[in-house]
Each structure stands twice: as structure tokens, then as C-alpha cells.
């Protein structure tokens, strides 16, 4: 599984999974450790167009703000 992370703060994340031959994009928000840590899943979609809409509705970032990272780097 790969993950895209926002370049501004690293708290907005989009996980990318290949499930039965189709990609699924899962948007989540990570809480800072001083706020208890953890992750809140905000939605899951099946296309980049739907992901763009989900980002616009639920976050202050867009696709251009995300960078690809490996989960080992994401921590």
C-alpha cells in the first residue's frame, strides 16, 4: 500500500490500495501526539475525480498539495 501525504503538515493522508483490480483512495486525518494521536478516516472513493471532490469537501488541501511516500517513511 502506498500513501500520499500533504506537504504542509503531514497530517492529511490518502492511502492508495489495489483491491480486486481497482484502486481505492482512503482520505484520513492524523491527530498530533499531544492530542492523543490516532487517525480519523474521512472517506473512501474509487477514482481520482472523486478524490478531488472529497478533498475539496473535507480538507483545506488539493491534489497538488500531496506528495507520494512509502509507509515506512510515513511513520
C-alpha positions as CSV (number, residue, x, y, z in Angstrom):
1,X,0.0,0.0,0.0
2,X,1.2,3.5,-0.9
3,X,0.3,6.7,0.8
4,X,0.2,10.4,-0.3
5,X,0.8,12.9,2.4
6,X,0.3,16.7,2.4
7,X,3.5,18.7,2.2
8,X,2.3,21.4,4.6
9,X,1.9,19.5,7.9
10,X,1.8,15.8,7.0
11,X,-1.5,15.2,8.9
12,X,-3.7,14.8,5.8
13,X,-3.1,11.5,4.1
14,X,-4.5,9.5,1.2
15,X,-3.9,5.7,1.3
16,X,-3.9,4.0,-2.1
17,X,-4.8,0.3,-2.3
18,X,-5.4,-2.1,-5.2
19,X,-8.4,-4.2,-4.3
20,X,-9.6,-6.8,-6.8
21,X,-8.0,-4.9,-9.7
22,X,-9.4,-1.5,-8.8
23,X,-7.7,1.3,-6.9
24,X,-9.3,2.7,-3.7
25,X,-8.3,6.0,-2.2
26,X,-8.9,6.5,1.5
27,X,-8.6,10.0,2.9
28,X,-7.7,10.3,6.6
29,X,-6.5,12.9,9.1
30,X,-3.9,12.1,11.7
31,X,-4.1,13.8,15.1
32,X,-0.9,15.2,16.7
33,X,0.6,13.2,19.5
34,X,-0.3,15.9,22.0
35,X,-3.9,15.5,21.1
36,X,-3.8,11.7,21.6
37,X,-2.6,10.7,18.2
38,X,-4.7,8.4,16.1
39,X,-6.4,8.6,12.7
40,X,-9.8,9.7,11.5
41,X,-10.9,8.2,8.2
42,X,-12.9,10.9,6.3
43,X,-13.9,8.9,3.2
44,X,-13.1,6.3,0.6
45,X,-13.5,6.7,-3.2
46,X,-12.7,4.8,-6.3
47,X,-11.4,7.4,-8.7
48,X,-9.1,10.4,-8.8
49,X,-12.0,12.7,-9.8
50,X,-14.0,11.5,-6.7
51,X,-10.9,12.0,-4.6
52,X,-10.6,15.6,-5.9
53,X,-14.2,16.2,-4.8
54,X,-13.7,14.6,-1.4
55,X,-10.6,16.7,-0.8
56,X,-12.5,19.9,-1.7
57,X,-15.4,19.0,0.6
58,X,-13.4,17.7,3.7
59,X,-10.0,19.4,3.7
60,X,-8.2,22.7,3.1
61,X,-5.8,21.0,0.6
62,X,-6.0,19.7,-3.0
63,X,-4.3,17.1,-5.1
64,X,-1.3,19.4,-5.8
65,X,-0.6,19.6,-2.1
66,X,0.0,15.8,-1.8
67,X,3.3,14.0,-2.3
68,X,3.8,10.3,-2.5
69,X,5.6,8.5,0.3
70,X,6.2,4.9,1.3
71,X,4.5,3.8,4.5
72,X,7.9,3.1,6.1
73,X,8.7,6.8,5.7
74,X,5.2,8.0,6.9
75,X,5.8,6.5,10.4
